[in-house]
């Protein structure tokens, strides 16, 4: 039930973004239904997998990353850092995504005039929530289990099964749908990318 609720909320977010991008409702609903009924998503919901939560974190993170890229609003970046930290706690493999987002942030900061001061503060706004959440979780494991890396040992115990997992397909769907919406708004509806999606 919880996984279904999380997935439904993810669909609501997608619907809002695609609507603001100017996608007509028939096309929008077809994309959303296809997304919800796709085997990776439907399988995660029926199994009550934690992938539903992770997917919601990724979708919300995409939203705040897009907003920050367009506006350089530090509040959006702080939200993004918090979501990234929660994603790492949900699945340690998201460390790779956190690093990739950090690279995107650094590249965006290359276009900022006051690079030195602004860039340092910006990187801290993104990294501090991630480091804080992971540190709190590690200390909690140390105090409760007597082993600060207890949760990591349990995760790495099944690392051999990771390549066979189909869940990676889940995380390709959100950026694909979002890209379709933005592309439609830019090339078809003649709107600037993100003109309404930042609302």
N, C-alpha and C positions, 0 to 999 in steps of 0.2 A: 504494500500500500504506500509506504514511504517513497519507494523508488518510482512508483507511478506518479505520485504527487510532484516529485522533483522533475521528472520528465515532462509533465504537463506545464510546469512553470517555465521550463526551458523553451517549450513550444510557444508559450505566451510571449517571451522575450523576442524570439525569432519573428513572430507575427508582427510585433510592434516595429522592429527594425525594417522588415521588408515592406511594411505599409508606409513608413516614413520615407523609404527610398523610392516610393511611387509604383511599386509592383501591383498590378490589378489583382483584385481578390480571387478570381478563378485560378490564376497562375500561382498566387501566394498559397492558397489552400492546397493545391495539388502538391507543391513542394513540401509543405508542412506535413501533410498526410503521408507522403512518400518517406519523409524523414522518420516520422514516428513509427511507421510500420516496417522500416528497413530491418533486416535480420539482426544486426548488431545492437540497435537500440531496443527493439522489441525483446530480444533475448535478455538484455540487461535488466529490463523492467520486470519481466516474468520471473527471472531468477532472483530478483531483489538484490542485484549486484551493487557494490559501492561505486561502480562506473557511472551510475545515474547522478550521484552527488558530484563526482569528479567532472562530469560533463557540464553540469550546471555551473561549477566554479570556473571552468574554462570559458564558457559562453559569457558569463558576467565579466570575466577578465578581459576577453576580447572587446567588450563594450567600453570598458574604462581605458584600455590601451588605445583604442581608436579615438576616444575623446581627448586623451592626453596628446596624441600625435597631432591633432588638429588645433588644440588650444593651449598646450603646455600648462594646463591646470594641475597644480601640485596635489590638490585634493583627489583628483581622479587617479593620480599616480599612487597615492597612499592607499586608496581602495584596491588598486591593482596589486600592490605589494602584499596587502592582507590576504587577498584571494590566492595569490601565488603561494604564500606560506601555508594556507589551509590545503591547497592542492598537493603540496609536498608531503604534508602529514597524511593525506589520503592515499597517495601513491608516490613512493620515493623516486620513481622514474620521471616524475614531473620536474626534477632538478634540471634535466636537460632543457625543458621548456622554459624554466626560470632563467637559465643561462642564455637561451636564444632571445628572450624578451629583453634581457639586459643588453645584449648586442644591439637590438633595435633601438633601445633608448640611447645608447652611446652614439649610434649613427645619427639619430635625430638631433642630438645635442651639438653635433658638429656644425649645425646651421645656426646655432645661437650665438649672438654677438658676445655677450659677457660670459665666455665659456668657463673660465676658471672657477669663479664663485658660484655661478648658477649651476654649472654642471655637477660640482661636488655636492651641493645641497640636494639636487635632483636625484642623484644616485643614492644618497642616504635615505631620502623619502621612500624610495622603492625597496632598498635592501633591508632597512631596519625592521619593518614588520616581518619579513621572511625570516631573518636571523632570530628575531625575538620569539616567534611562534615555534620554530624548530628547537631553540634553546630551552624554552619552557617544557616542551614535550620530552626532550632528552632528560632534563632534570627530574621531571615527574617519573619517568621510567627508572631513574636511578634511585629515587626515594621510595617508590612503591615496589619495584621488582629487584632492586639491588644491582641492576645492570643498566647503565645509561643507553646502551645500544640494543636493549632487549627487542624492541620493535623491529629494528633493522635485521637482527639475526633471524627473526621469524619470516621476514620478507625475502631475504636472500636464500632461505632454505628452499624456496620454490622457484628460484631463478631459472632453473633449467626448463621450466614449463612456459616461460615468458614468450619465447619466439613462436610457440604454437597458439598463443592467445589471439582471438579475433578482435579483442577490444580496441586495438589500435585504430580500427576502422571508425570507431565512434568519434574520434577526435579529428577526423578529416571532414566530417559532415558539417560542423558549425562554421568553419572558415569558408567552406564551399558555398553554403547558403548565403552567408553574409556577403561574400564576394559577388554572387549573382545579383543580390539586391542592390549593392552599391553600383555595380556595372550597369544595371538597368537604369538606375536613377541618373547616372552620369551620361550614358550614351543615348538612351531612349527618351527619358523624361527631360533631358537637357538641364540637369541640376548639377551643381558642384558636388563632388564627393563629400558626403557628410553634412550637407547643408541643413537637412532636417534631422538626420540621425543623431545629431548631438543634442537634441532637445531632451 
